[in-house]
Amino acid sequence: MARSLLIAPAADDVRLARTCLGLLRALDRRGVKVAYVKPIAQPRPDGGPDRSAALVAAVTALRPPEPLSTAELEQQLGDGGLDVILEKIVAAWEPVYAGSDVVVVEGLSTGPSKLYASSLNQALARALDADVVLADSWRPDADADAVAEQFAIAAGGYASGEQARVVGCVVHGLSQTDAAAVADLRTALAGHRLRLIAGVPHRPALTWPRVLDLVRELHPQVLHKGDLSRRITDVAVFAQGIPAGIRVLDAGRLVVVPGDRHEVIMAAYLAELSGTHLAALLLSAGTTPDPRISRLTRATRATCLPVLLVEHDSYQTATRVRDLDPGLPVDDTERIEAVTRNIADALDASWLQSLTGSARPHRLTPAAFRYQLVELARAADALVVLPEGTEPRTMRAAVACAERGIARSVLLADPEEVIAQARSLGLKLPDGITVADPAAVAERYVAPLTDLRRHKGWTEDVAREHLADRVTVGTMMLKLGEVDGLVSGAVHTTANTVRPALQIIGTKPGARLVSSIFFMCLPDEVVIYGDCAINPKPDAADLADIAIQSAASARAFGIEPRVAMISFSTGTSAAGTDVAKVAEATRIAREREPGLAVDGPLQYDAAAIASVGAAKRPGSPVAGHASVFIFPDLDTGNTTYKAVQRSAQVVSIGPVLQGLARPVNDLSRGALVEDIVYTIALTAIQARAS
């Protein structure tokens, strides 16, 4: 039976969904099979529908069941039917419990209008036999003893005989610099036999709404749409004249000004053009700017500055903006993800371990895999060259990697072009990024490249011709040990990336060929598919080599390799040259690596589904539990990975190249920024292992 954790408030108006998100993420990172339920929906303070389940679905693979409606709850409570409600809850979520190790249950928020919330939370804890995590928010005038007393009072309602159900306390909004306050709070809670399991730091950036959120709530007239995804870091009324008020025009600020302040409107556009990106310009008093000003600023309309118009005066408008709903919009996945990560990072690791015990088998979930990638990459401290140095997604990924400590990067591009592109993207290049002009450095690689390819008849002129290609320059930097890895492909083809690597880097000792794998982030686990990008028709020896390389890659990234050699037949159920090739490849792989769990031929369902594997291949160490799938040819591998990726909406990371002497990795030309970030992380980890 799964362990239940009820997340409940220690005070009024605590946002419980955020605590649930952080706990789900922290447990998922550790390979715990976790589920989430919210038994009873609660309308938001603004009257909108409960969005906890949608927030969970936005950043996890979980699809929580529908909660009971508040109307149904209140009708049953009015009829004296609390037991009926609890029976419905226990019965409805039994399947969730049966398939999980830990179930996170979001309780009801309390407040003056929710008089029954506390008693219902206590009844839920008893009905579900749940341990309780209490959450509260730190306030500027808070006192550690008073906060601990508040927790103790709340915890008393959950005591059951000698059993103290409250197993931890989470406090949100603590100062990032006040370690003494955290220590005092931990001591004060310990005096009540309560444990602080997370002091979540307050990070102002996690409170910044988008301009889009303002538009949805205030319904202004949109005069110029611009970029509504910009974040509002502050709001200010432009009350002074120019130049005294120019200080108000600051990056991320929402500037409120009457629509007839034409000089301010023009100054805002000039600030935008000079690289100071306001959040938006919010014109008040219902005054539309003079059409002549619109004509005068027509050339600036290509900027991304949103311009909005409302009927209220400036100070009423500024107040309404400050009073925007502080909740998380369900479509703001960037903010939801950041809030989730902030809470997950704050949770006590030893407490998390105690929830399931170290003896439990763990699986590598997508969240755990991504978390592990980042941690391993940070430890590698690699320098990765990015030949597509001015490509916008690549630049954003390089900045993200530097800021998160994933890897340092070298952007290959004209420095002036990089500066201009960074300005246009609103990026500031951190210390972890350097820029190298390929035209300026190419000449120093002419002689070593000529020596490397002399056996192919290359002269210095031929070498110079090849070094006009940035990927070749980057590959030479890697060959000579000036960088640790290379990532390309956002605008180049796979051949553009792989050909220089084969010519200059070559294969590692013992590798028969270069192959590729994809990390397929299925809802419950991460598995490996290979080869889906490089080798069209591998023979038996090639397949065996791909299997051994893929197993090594699995180990490097924390996946226990159980290798399935895929075919249209399982065992000897069919005959043919293709089946014979897979059988021979399996034999070679076992001979080369006797300790490897490898089996084949296996049909995909026999490899992936336990019941099918047990029926078709009883006694196999792989059937039904495969973590590495080796396809017989490129047609099968590429088609399967794309079908799974698109039809099941599965995130795939790759292709990751293996078999090269130094790490080079290719990108899909449709790669997102986050895809590039994780490919850089993979490359950094490969660099440490090579």
C-alpha positions in Angstrom: 0.0 0.0 0.0 1.3 3.5 -0.9 2.2 5.9 1.8 -0.1 9.0 1.9 1.2 12.5 2.6 -1.6 15.0 3.3 -0.4 18.6 2.6 -2.4 20.9 4.9 -2.2 24.5 6.0 -0.9 25.7 9.4 -2.6 29.1 9.0 -5.2 30.7 6.8 -4.7 31.4 3.0 -1.6 29.2 2.5 -1.2 28.1 -1.1 -0.9 24.4 -0.8 -0.5 23.5 -4.5 3.0 24.9 -4.6 4.1 22.7 -1.7 2.6 19.7 -3.5 4.5 20.6 -6.7 7.8 20.8 -4.9 7.2 17.5 -3.0 6.2 15.7 -6.2 9.3 16.9 -8.0 11.7 16.1 -5.1 10.3 12.5 -4.8 10.3 12.0 -8.5 14.0 13.0 -8.7 14.7 10.2 -6.2 13.0 7.6 -8.4 10.0 7.3 -6.1 6.8 6.3 -7.9 4.6 9.2 -6.8 1.0 10.2 -7.5 -1.1 13.2 -6.7 -4.7 13.7 -5.8 -6.8 16.6 -4.7 -9.9 15.1 -3.2 -12.0 18.2 -3.1 -11.9 21.2 -5.4 -11.9 24.8 -4.0 -12.7 27.9 -6.0 -10.0 30.5 -6.1 -10.4 33.8 -4.2 -11.4 35.5 -7.4 -14.2 32.9 -8.0 -12.3 31.1 -10.7 -12.1 27.3 -10.8 -9.6 25.3 -8.8 -6.4 24.9 -10.9 -4.2 22.7 -8.7 -4.6 19.6 -10.9 -3.8 21.7 -14.0 -0.7 23.0 -12.4 0.5 19.5 -11.6 -0.3 18.4 -15.1 1.7 21.4 -16.5 5.0 20.2 -15.1 4.7 16.5 -14.5 3.5 13.5 -16.4 0.8 12.9 -13.8 -2.9 13.3 -14.8 -4.7 13.7 -11.5 -8.3 12.4 -11.3 -11.1 14.9 -11.1 -11.8 16.1 -7.5 -15.3 16.2 -6.0 -16.9 19.6 -6.5 -17.3 22.0 -3.6 -21.1 22.1 -4.3 -21.3 18.3 -3.8 -19.2 18.5 -0.7 -21.3 21.3 0.9 -24.5 19.5 0.1 -23.3 16.3 1.7 -22.0 18.2 4.8 -25.3 20.0 5.1 -27.1 16.6 5.1 -24.7 15.3 7.8 -23.0 13.0 5.3 -19.3 13.4 6.1 -18.8 9.6 6.1 -20.3 9.4 2.6 -17.9 11.9 1.3 -14.9 10.1 2.9 -16.1 6.7 1.5 -16.3 8.3 -2.0 -12.8 9.7 -1.7 -11.3 6.4 -0.5 -13.1 4.4 -3.2 -12.3 6.8 -6.1 -8.6 7.0 -5.4 -7.9 3.3 -4.6 -6.4 2.7 -8.1 -4.0 5.6 -7.6 -2.8 4.2 -4.4 -2.4 0.7 -5.8 0.1 1.8 -8.4 2.3 4.2 -6.3 4.8 4.3 -3.6 3.8 7.7 -2.2 0.6 9.6 -2.9 0.7 13.4 -2.2 -2.8 14.5 -1.2 -3.6 18.2 -1.3 -5.9 19.3 1.5 -8.2 22.2 1.7 -7.0 25.8 2.3 -8.5 27.4 5.4 -9.9 30.9 5.9 -12.9 32.8 7.3 -15.1 31.6 4.4 -13.9 28.0 4.8 -15.0 27.1 8.3 -15.2 23.3 7.6 -11.7 23.1 6.0 -9.7 22.2 9.1 -12.1 19.5 10.4 -12.3 18.0 6.9 -8.5 17.9 6.5 -8.3 16.1 9.8 -11.0 13.6 8.7 -9.1 13.0 5.5 -5.9 12.3 7.4 -7.7 9.6 9.4 -9.6 8.2 6.5 -6.5 7.9 4.3 -4.2 6.9 7.2 -2.1 9.7 6.0 1.0 11.4 7.4 0.7 15.2 7.4 3.0 17.9 6.1 2.0 21.4 7.4 2.7 24.5 5.3 2.8 28.1 6.2 4.3 31.4 5.0 6.9 33.5 6.7 5.9 37.1 7.3 8.2 40.1 7.6 7.4 40.6 11.3 7.3 36.9 12.1 8.8 35.5 15.3 10.2 32.0 15.3 8.5 31.0 18.6 5.2 32.4 17.4 5.4 30.5 14.1 6.3 27.3 15.9 3.4 27.8 18.2 1.1 28.2 15.2 2.4 24.9 13.8 2.0 23.2 17.1 -1.7 24.2 17.4 -2.4 23.0 13.9 -0.5 19.7 14.5 -2.6 19.1 17.6 -5.7 18.6 15.5 -4.1 15.7 13.7 -2.9 13.7 16.7 -4.5 10.3 16.9 -3.9 8.6 20.3 -0.2 8.1 20.7 0.4 8.7 17.0 1.6 12.1 15.9 0.6 12.3 12.3 2.6 15.5 11.4 5.9 14.4 10.0 7.2 17.7 8.7 6.7 21.5 8.4 7.3 23.6 5.3 7.8 27.4 5.6 7.7 29.5 2.5 9.2 32.9 1.9 12.2 32.9 4.2 15.0 35.4 3.5 17.8 33.9 1.5 20.4 35.7 3.7 19.0 35.1 7.1 20.4 31.7 8.2 19.9 32.6 11.8 16.1 32.8 11.3 16.0 29.4 9.8 18.1 28.0 12.7 15.8 29.7 15.3 12.7 28.3 13.6 14.2 24.8 13.5 15.0 24.9 17.2 11.6 26.4 18.1 9.8 23.6 16.1 11.9 20.9 17.7 10.7 22.2 21.1 7.2 21.1 20.0 8.5 17.8 18.5 8.1 19.1 15.0 10.6 19.0 12.2 11.4 21.7 9.7 11.7 19.8 6.4 12.0 22.9 4.2 12.7 26.6 4.6 11.8 27.8 1.1 13.7 30.9 0.2 11.8 33.9 -1.2 12.9 34.7 -4.7 11.3 37.9 -6.1 11.6 36.6 -9.7 9.1 33.8 -8.9 6.4 36.4 -8.2 6.8 38.3 -11.5 3.6 38.0 -13.7 3.6 38.3 -17.4 2.0 41.2 -19.3 -0.3 38.5 -20.7 -1.6 37.9 -17.1 -2.3 41.6 -16.7 -4.2 41.7 -20.0 -6.3 38.7 -18.9 -7.2 40.2 -15.5 -7.6 44.0 -16.3 -8.9 43.6 -19.9 -7.1 46.7 -21.3 -7.4 47.8 -24.9 -4.3 46.5 -26.7 -2.9 49.3 -28.9 0.3 47.3 -29.7 0.6 43.7 -28.8 4.4 43.3 -28.8 5.7 40.5 -26.6 3.1 39.7 -24.0 5.3 37.1 -22.4 7.5 39.8 -20.8 7.6 39.7 -17.0 6.6 42.7 -14.9 9.3 43.1 -12.2 7.9 46.4 -10.9 5.2 49.0 -11.6 5.8 52.8 -11.6 3.8 55.9 -12.5 5.7 58.3 -14.7 4.7 61.5 -12.8 7.6 63.8 -13.6 8.7 65.5 -16.7 11.6 64.6 -18.9 14.5 64.3 -18.1 13.8 63.9 -14.4 11.5 61.0 -14.8 13.7 59.0 -17.2 14.9 56.9 -14.3 11.5 55.3 -14.3 12.2 53.7 -17.7 13.9 50.6 -16.4 14.1 47.1 -17.7 11.1 44.9 -16.7 9.1 47.8 -15.3 5.5 48.4 -16.2 5.2 52.2 -16.8 1.8 53.8 -16.2 1.3 57.2 -17.7 -1.7 59.1 -19.1 -2.1 58.6 -22.9 -1.6 62.3 -23.6 2.0 62.3 -22.2 3.4 62.0 -25.7 6.9 62.8 -24.7 6.9 59.9 -22.3 5.5 57.6 -25.0 8.4 58.6 -27.4 11.0 58.2 -24.6 9.7 54.7 -23.9 10.1 53.7 -27.5 13.6 55.2 -27.6 14.5 53.2 -24.5 13.2 50.1 -26.2 15.3 50.7 -29.3 18.4 51.3 -27.1 18.0 47.9 -25.5 16.2 48.9 -22.3 13.2 46.6 -22.5 10.3 47.8 -20.4 7.6 45.2 -19.5 5.0 47.3 -21.1 3.6 50.9 -21.5 0.2 51.2 -19.8 -1.7 54.3 -20.9 -4.3 55.5 -18.4 -7.3 57.8 -18.2 -8.7 56.3 -21.4 -6.7 58.8 -23.5 -5.5 57.5 -26.9 -2.3 59.2 -28.1 -2.5 61.8 -30.8 -2.5 60.0 -34.3 0.4 62.3 -35.3 2.5 60.7 -32.5 1.6 57.3 -33.8 2.8 58.3 -37.2 6.0 59.7 -35.8 6.7 56.5 -33.9 5.6 54.2 -36.8 9.2 53.0 -37.4 9.3 51.7 -33.8 6.2 49.5 -34.2 8.5 46.5 -35.1 9.7 46.5 -31.4 8.3 44.0 -28.9 7.1 46.7 -26.5 3.4 46.1 -25.5 1.3 49.3 -25.4 -2.0 49.0 -23.5 -4.9 51.5 -22.7 -7.2 51.5 -19.6 -10.0 53.9 -18.5 -8.8 54.4 -14.9 -6.4 57.1 -13.8 -2.7 56.4 -13.3 -2.7 55.7 -9.5 -5.9 53.6 -9.6 -4.3 51.6 -12.4 -1.0 51.1 -10.6 -2.9 49.9 -7.5 -4.9 47.4 -9.6 -1.7 46.1 -11.2 -0.1 45.6 -7.7 -3.3 43.7 -6.7 -3.1 41.2 -9.6 -3.8 37.6 -8.6 -0.5 36.2 -7.2 -1.4 32.7 -8.2 0.3 30.7 -10.9 -1.4 30.7 -14.3 -1.7 27.2 -15.7 -0.1 28.1 -19.0 3.0 29.9 -17.4 5.1 26.7 -17.4 8.3 28.7 -17.0 7.2 30.2 -13.7 5.5 27.0 -12.5 8.7 25.1 -13.2 10.8 27.6 -11.4 8.6 27.6 -8.3 8.5 23.8 -8.3 12.3 23.6 -8.5 12.8 26.2 -5.8 10.7 24.2 -3.3 12.1 20.8 -4.3 15.6 22.1 -3.8 14.7 23.2 -0.3 13.3 19.9 0.9 15.5 17.9 3.4 17.1 15.0 1.6 17.3 12.8 4.7 13.6 13.3 5.3 12.7 12.4 1.7 14.8 9.3 2.0 12.9 8.3 5.1 9.6 8.2 3.3 10.3 5.0 1.4 13.5 3.6 2.9 16.7 2.9 1.1 15.8 -0.8 0.3 13.0 0.2 -2.1 13.8 -0.3 -5.8 14.1 2.9 -7.7 13.3 3.9 -11.2 14.8 6.7 -13.2 12.0 9.0 -14.0 12.2 11.8 -16.6 12.4 14.4 -13.8 15.1 12.3 -12.0 17.0 11.9 -15.3 17.0 15.6 -16.1 18.0 16.5 -12.5 20.8 13.9 -12.7 22.0 15.3 -16.0 22.4 18.7 -14.5 24.2 17.5 -11.4 26.6 15.3 -13.4 27.3 18.1 -15.9 28.0 20.5 -13.1 30.5 18.1 -11.6 32.2 17.7 -15.1 32.8 21.5 -15.4 33.3 21.1 -19.2 33.9 23.7 -21.9 31.7 23.1 -24.9 32.2 24.8 -28.3 29.0 25.9 -30.1 29.8 26.6 -33.8 26.4 28.2 -34.4 27.4 31.1 -32.2 24.7 33.6 -33.2 21.8 31.3 -33.5 19.2 32.6 -31.0 18.2 29.3 -29.4 21.9 28.3 -29.1 22.7 31.7 -27.5 19.9 31.3 -25.0 20.9 27.8 -24.2 24.5 28.9 -23.6 23.4 31.6 -21.2 21.1 29.1 -19.4 24.0 26.6 -19.0 26.4 29.3 -17.7 23.8 30.6 -15.2 22.9 27.1 -13.9 26.5 25.9 -13.8 25.8 23.2 -16.3 28.8 24.0 -18.7 30.9 26.8 -20.0 30.6 27.6 -23.7 32.6 29.0 -26.5 30.5 30.7 -29.2 32.1 30.6 -32.6 31.1 33.8 -34.3 32.1 37.3 -35.1 32.2 39.1 -31.7 30.3 42.1 -33.0 27.6 39.9 -34.4 27.3 38.2 -31.0 27.0 41.5 -29.2 24.3 42.7 -31.6 22.4 39.5 -31.4 22.6 39.4 -27.6 21.2 42.9 -27.4 18.3 42.1 -29.8 17.5 39.1 -27.6 17.7 41.0 -24.4 20.6 38.7 -23.2 23.5 39.5 -21.0 26.4 37.1 -21.6 27.6 35.8 -18.2 31.2 35.0 -17.3 30.9 31.3 -18.4 30.7 32.3 -22.1 33.5 33.3 -24.3 33.4 34.3 -28.0 35.9 33.2 -30.6 36.0 34.6 -34.2 36.4 31.6 -36.5 37.8 33.7 -39.3 40.5 35.0 -36.9 41.5 31.7 -35.4 41.2 29.4 -38.4 44.7 29.9 -39.7 46.3 28.4 -36.6 44.6 25.1 -37.4 45.7 24.9 -41.0 49.0 23.0 -40.3 47.6 20.5 -37.8 44.6 19.7 -40.0 46.9 19.3 -43.0 49.0 16.8 -41.0 45.8 14.9 -39.9 44.5 14.5 -43.4 47.7 14.3 -45.4 47.1 10.6 -46.0 43.9 11.7 -47.9 45.9 14.1 -50.1 44.9 17.3 -48.2 47.2 20.3 -48.8 47.2 23.5 -46.8 44.9 25.1 -49.3 42.4 22.2 -49.0 42.6 22.6 -45.2 41.9 26.3 -45.4 38.9 25.6 -47.5 37.5 23.2 -45.0 38.3 25.6 -42.1 35.9 28.1 -43.7 33.3 26.0 -42.0 32.7 26.8 -38.4 31.9 23.2 -37.5 35.4 22.2 -38.7 37.0 24.9 -36.7 35.2 23.8 -33.6 36.1 20.1 -34.3 39.8 21.1 -34.5 39.5 22.9 -31.2 38.1 19.7 -29.7 40.8 17.6 -31.4 43.6 19.7 -29.9 42.1 19.7 -26.4 41.2 23.4 -26.3 37.5 22.4 -25.5 35.9 19.3 -24.1 33.0 18.8 -26.5 31.1 20.1 -29.4 27.3 20.6 -30.0 25.9 21.7 -33.4 22.9 21.1 -35.6 20.4 23.8 -34.8 20.9 25.1 -38.4 23.3 22.5 -39.8 22.4 19.0 -41.0 23.5 15.8 -39.2 26.1 15.3 -42.0 27.5 18.8 -41.4 28.1 17.9 -37.8 29.2 14.3 -38.1 31.5 14.4 -41.2 34.2 16.6 -39.6 34.0 14.5 -36.4 34.7 11.3 -38.4 37.4 13.0 -40.4 39.2 14.6 -37.5 38.2 13.0 -34.2 37.7 9.4 -35.3 36.4 6.5 -33.3 37.5 5.6 -29.8 39.6 2.5 -29.2 37.5 -0.7 -29.4 34.6 1.0 -31.2 33.7 -0.5 -34.5 31.6 2.5 -35.6 29.9 5.7 -34.6 26.2 5.3 -33.6 23.5 7.2 -31.9 20.9 6.9 -29.2 17.9 8.8 -28.0 16.8 9.2 -24.4 13.0 8.7 -24.5 11.4 10.3 -21.5 8.3 8.1 -21.1 5.8 9.1 -18.4 7.2 6.7 -15.8 10.8 6.1 -16.8 13.6 7.0 -19.3 14.6 4.4 -21.8 17.2 4.4 -24.6 16.6 3.8 -28.3 19.4 3.1 -30.7 20.4 3.5 -33.5 17.9 5.9 -34.8 20.0 8.5 -36.7 23.3 7.2 -38.2 23.7 3.7 -39.5 21.1 2.7 -42.3 21.8 -1.1 -42.5 24.1 -2.4 -39.8 25.2 -6.0 -40.0 25.3 -8.4 -37.0 28.7 -7.2 -35.8 27.6 -3.6 -36.1 24.4 -4.2 -34.1 26.4 -5.9 -31.4 28.7 -2.9 -31.2 25.7 -0.5 -31.1 24.2 -2.6 -28.2 27.5 -2.5 -26.2 28.0 1.2 -26.8 24.4 1.9 -25.8 24.7 -0.2 -22.6 27.8 1.8 -21.7 25.9 5.1 -22.3 23.0 3.8 -20.1 25.4 3.2 -17.2 27.0 6.6 -17.7 23.7 8.3 -17.2 22.3 6.2 -14.3 20.2 3.7 -16.3 20.7 0.0 -15.5 21.2 -1.5 -19.0 18.8 -4.4 -19.9 19.3 -4.6 -23.6 16.6 -5.8 -26.0 17.6 -6.7 -29.6 14.4 -5.8 -31.4 13.0 -7.8 -34.3 9.6 -8.7 -35.8 10.0 -12.1 -34.1 10.6 -13.2 -30.5 13.1 -16.0 -30.2 12.6 -18.7 -32.9 8.9 -17.9 -33.5 9.8 -16.9 -37.1 12.7 -17.3 -39.5 14.4 -15.1 -42.0 17.7 -13.2 -42.7 16.6 -10.2 -40.5 15.8 -12.4 -37.5 19.0 -14.4 -38.0 21.0 -11.1 -38.1 19.5 -10.0 -34.7 20.1 -13.5 -33.2 23.7 -13.4 -34.3 24.2 -9.8 -33.0 22.8 -11.0 -29.6 25.3 -13.9 -29.6 28.2 -11.5 -30.4 27.2 -9.0 -27.7 27.0 -11.7 -25.1 30.4 -13.0 -26.1 32.0 -9.6 -26.0 30.4 -8.6 -22.7 29.4 -11.7 -20.8 28.0 -9.8 -17.8 25.6 -7.7 -19.9 21.8 -8.4 -19.6 21.0 -8.7 -23.4 18.4 -10.8 -25.1 17.0 -11.1 -28.6 15.4 -11.4 -31.0 12.5 -9.8 -29.1 9.4 -8.1 -30.4 8.9 -4.6 -29.0 5.9 -5.6 -26.8 7.8 -8.6 -25.4 10.7 -6.3 -24.5 8.6 -3.5 -22.9 5.5 -5.1 -21.3 6.0 -7.5 -18.4 3.0 -9.7 -19.0 3.9 -10.1 -22.7 7.5 -10.8 -21.9 6.6 -13.4 -19.4 4.4 -15.2 -21.9 6.7 -15.0 -24.9 10.1 -15.2 -23.3 9.8 -16.8 -19.8 13.0 -16.6 -17.8 14.5 -13.8 -19.8 16.4 -11.1 -17.7 15.3 -8.5 -20.2 11.9 -9.4 -21.6 9.2 -7.1 -20.2 11.8 -4.9 -18.4 14.1 -3.6 -21.2 15.7 -0.2 -20.6 17.8 -0.2 -23.9 16.1 -1.0 -27.2 18.4 -1.8 -30.2 16.6 -1.6 -33.5 17.7 -3.8 -36.5 18.1 -0.9 -39.0 17.6 2.8 -39.4 14.2 2.5 -41.0 12.8 0.7 -37.9 14.6 2.9 -35.3 13.9 6.3 -36.8 10.3 5.4 -37.5 9.7 4.0 -34.1 11.2 6.9 -32.2 9.3 9.5 -34.1 6.0 7.5 -33.8 6.5 7.2 -30.0 7.6 10.8 -29.7 4.7 12.3 -31.6 1.8 10.0 -30.9 2.5 9.7 -27.1 3.8 13.2 -26.7 7.0 11.9 -25.3 10.1 14.1 -24.9 13.1 12.7 -26.6 16.7 13.9 -26.0 19.1 13.3 -28.8 20.5 12.1 -31.0 23.5 11.5 -28.7 26.5 10.2 -30.7 28.6 7.4 -29.3 31.7 5.7 -30.4 33.7 8.9 -31.1 37.0 9.5 -29.4 35.8 12.9 -28.2 32.2 14.0 -27.6 30.4 15.6 -30.5 26.6 15.8 -30.5 24.0 16.7 -33.1 20.8 18.7 -32.6 17.5 18.5 -34.3 16.9 21.6 -36.4 13.6 22.0 -34.6 15.3 21.8 -31.2 13.9 24.0 -28.4 16.2 25.9 -26.1 15.7 23.4 -23.3 16.6 20.6 -25.8 19.9 22.3 -26.5 20.6 22.8 -22.8 20.2 19.1 -22.1 22.3 18.2 -25.1 25.1 20.4 -23.8 24.8 18.7 -20.4 25.0 15.3 -22.0 28.1 16.4 -23.9 29.7 17.7 -20.7 29.1 14.3 -19.0 30.5 12.4 -22.0 33.6 14.6 -21.8 34.2 13.6 -18.2 33.9 9.9 -19.2 36.1 10.1 -22.3 
